[in-house]
Amino acid sequence: MTAVVDSAGSAIGQLETQLTPLVGPDAAIEITREAKDSLARATQIGAFAAAGFLAIGLLATLSLSAAKRPEEVVVPEPEHQRGERRPESA
């Protein structure tokens, strides 16, 4: 099984010839077919998971840029800073 993983699946083609003397031709064909299907399914699941994470990242990015910013708060100047005299304290 390590050979299949290390070769990224290319060892599956040789699997049937190696298994035939051990388990017979019918079983070797079935095992090889299942190995191909399993590798294809695992690749498909990995691709869908990656696409899902990319979609989540894109949605998160869009929500950050679309977030409403608080409006600027305008603080009025005190009366004495607008050119008027400052009130005298009594």
Secondary structure, 3 states (H helix, E strand, C coil): CHHHHHCCCCCHHHHHHHHHHHHCHHHHHHHHHHHHHHHHHHHHHHHHHHHHHHHHHHHHHHHHHHCCCCCCCCCCCCHHHCCCCCCCCC
